C-alpha cells in the first residue's frame, strides 16, 4: 500500500479534514478515502494497515495542524464551549466514549518499548482506552501470547535431574539380572 510513505497525498489530506471538520471517526473509512487504489469495502480492510497508517508521523502531524486550523477558525464562544466541555470531561457535540487528542510528538516523553514492562503497560493502556472492540481483541491476543511464551520459557528453564549410576556394574537392576543369569547357567539345561 502506497499510503505509508513520507509525502502526503491530496486524498490523505481530504480524509484528515473529514476527520477533524466532518467528525468522521471510522478510521477504516478514512483509510479507504486516503487510498489512491481501487475502492475497497472498508470492512474488509485489515485493521493493522489502518492502525499503521494512522500512527505515521505525517498523519499525526497533519491531524495536529488541521485541529489547530479548526481551533483558529472558531469564534471565541465556540472555543469557550469546547473548553468547558473538556473541563466537564466531554467534547461539545462529540461522543463521550473516547476523545482523540492530537499527538504532539515534540513534547511527548520517549518510552522504550523494547522492555517487557513498557510493552505490557502500553498494551494494558490500549485495552482500557480502545473504542473499537477489534483493537481490544488484538491487544488481548498479544497479551495472552506473551503470557504463553513466558510460561513456556519457565517450563524450559525448569531443571530436570536424572541420577544415573557411575557404571553398569553398580546398578542394582544389572546386578539382579546378572545373578539370575548366573543361577540359570549353574543349573544347566535341565528341563
Residue pairs with C-beta under 8 A, 6 or more apart in sequence:
1 35
1 37
1 49
1 53
2 36
2 37
3 9
3 12
3 31
3 34
3 35
3 36
3 49
3 53
4 52
4 53
4 56
6 58
7 58
8 58
8 62
9 34
9 36
11 33
11 34
11 35
11 36
12 34
12 58
12 59
12 62
13 62
14 33
14 34
15 30
15 31
15 33
15 34
16 30
16 59
16 62
16 63
16 66
17 66
18 24
18 30
18 33
19 25
19 30
19 63
20 63
20 66
20 67
20 70
21 66
21 70
23 93
23 94
24 30
25 95
25 100
25 131
26 42
27 50
27 51
27 54
28 42
28 43
28 45
28 47
28 50
29 42
30 54
31 42
31 45
31 49
31 50
31 53
31 54
32 39
32 40
32 42
32 45
34 53
47 132
47 134
47 135
47 138
48 138
51 135
53 59
57 105
60 102
60 103
60 105
61 105
63 102
63 103
64 102
64 103
64 104
67 102
71 79
74 82
81 92
82 91
82 92
84 92
85 91
85 92
89 96
90 96
90 99
91 99
97 131
98 129
98 130
98 131
111 118
111 122
112 118
113 119
113 122
116 146
119 146
120 143
120 146
123 139
123 142
123 143
124 143
126 135
126 136
126 139
127 136
127 139
127 140
127 143
130 136
130 139
165 171
168 174
169 175
